[in-house]
Amino acid sequence: MRQDAEKGFRLLMASYKEPVYWHIRRLVVSHADAQDAAQEAFVRIFRNFQQYNEANSFKAWIFRIATNEALRLLGRQRGRHDALAR
């Protein structure tokens, strides 16, 4: 069963890795930040897959997680910037 989940996740990554990266990249600008946020988004997708509601669009669910991760990253960066400005 675990092998099936891992195989399915690899297929998911193959389909969505690039579109999710570019979606996040438009929000955070930096390549390194986009890579980090995309990686964390896929970790969250994997951990929360059982919470996906099939009544909703799977693609929209994935991109909502990616958007939230980009916003989380931007919030952390802003917090660090604000702390340095004090």
C-alpha positions as CSV (number, residue, x, y, z in Angstrom):
1,M,0.0,0.0,0.0
2,R,2.8,2.4,0.9
3,Q,4.4,1.7,-2.5
4,D,1.2,2.6,-4.2
5,A,1.0,5.9,-2.3
6,E,4.6,6.7,-3.2
7,K,4.1,5.8,-6.9
8,G,1.0,7.9,-7.0
9,F,2.8,10.8,-5.4
10,R,5.7,10.5,-7.9
11,L,3.1,10.7,-10.7
12,L,1.5,13.8,-9.0
13,M,5.0,15.4,-8.8
14,A,5.7,14.7,-12.4
15,S,2.4,16.3,-13.4
16,Y,2.4,19.3,-11.1
17,K,6.0,20.1,-10.1
18,E,6.7,22.6,-12.9
19,P,3.3,24.4,-12.8
20,V,3.4,24.7,-9.0
21,Y,7.0,26.0,-9.1
22,W,6.1,28.7,-11.7
23,H,2.9,29.6,-9.8
24,I,5.0,30.1,-6.6
25,R,7.8,31.8,-8.5
26,R,5.5,34.5,-9.7
27,L,4.6,35.2,-6.1
28,V,8.0,35.1,-4.4
29,V,10.2,36.1,-7.4
30,S,13.4,34.3,-6.1
31,H,14.3,31.0,-7.7
32,A,15.6,29.5,-4.5
33,D,12.6,30.7,-2.5
34,A,10.3,29.2,-5.1
35,Q,12.1,25.9,-5.0
36,D,11.9,25.8,-1.2
37,A,8.2,26.8,-1.1
38,A,7.3,24.3,-3.8
39,Q,9.1,21.5,-2.0
40,E,7.2,22.4,1.3
41,A,3.9,22.6,-0.7
42,F,4.4,19.0,-1.9
43,V,5.3,17.8,1.6
44,R,2.0,19.4,2.8
45,I,0.1,17.9,-0.1
46,F,1.5,14.4,0.7
47,R,0.8,14.8,4.5
48,N,-2.8,16.1,4.0
49,F,-3.9,14.0,1.0
50,Q,-6.6,12.2,3.2
51,Q,-8.1,15.6,3.9
52,Y,-8.7,16.4,0.2
53,N,-12.5,16.7,-0.5
54,E,-13.3,15.1,-3.9
55,A,-16.2,17.4,-4.3
56,N,-13.6,20.2,-5.1
57,S,-11.1,20.5,-7.9
58,F,-7.9,18.6,-7.2
59,K,-5.9,21.1,-9.2
60,A,-7.4,24.0,-7.2
61,W,-6.6,22.2,-4.0
62,I,-3.0,21.8,-5.0
63,F,-2.6,25.4,-6.1
64,R,-4.3,26.7,-2.9
65,I,-1.7,24.8,-0.8
66,A,1.1,26.2,-3.1
67,T,-0.3,29.7,-2.7
68,N,-0.5,29.4,1.0
69,E,3.1,28.2,1.2
70,A,4.3,31.1,-0.9
71,L,2.4,33.5,1.4
72,R,3.8,31.8,4.5
73,L,7.3,32.3,3.1
74,L,6.7,35.9,2.3
75,G,5.3,36.4,5.8
76,R,8.5,34.9,7.3
77,Q,10.7,37.1,5.1
78,R,8.7,40.2,6.1
79,G,9.0,39.3,9.7
80,R,12.8,39.0,9.4
81,H,13.0,42.3,7.5
82,D,10.8,44.1,10.1
83,A,13.0,42.7,12.9
84,L,16.2,43.9,11.1
85,A,14.7,47.4,10.5
86,R,14.2,47.9,14.3
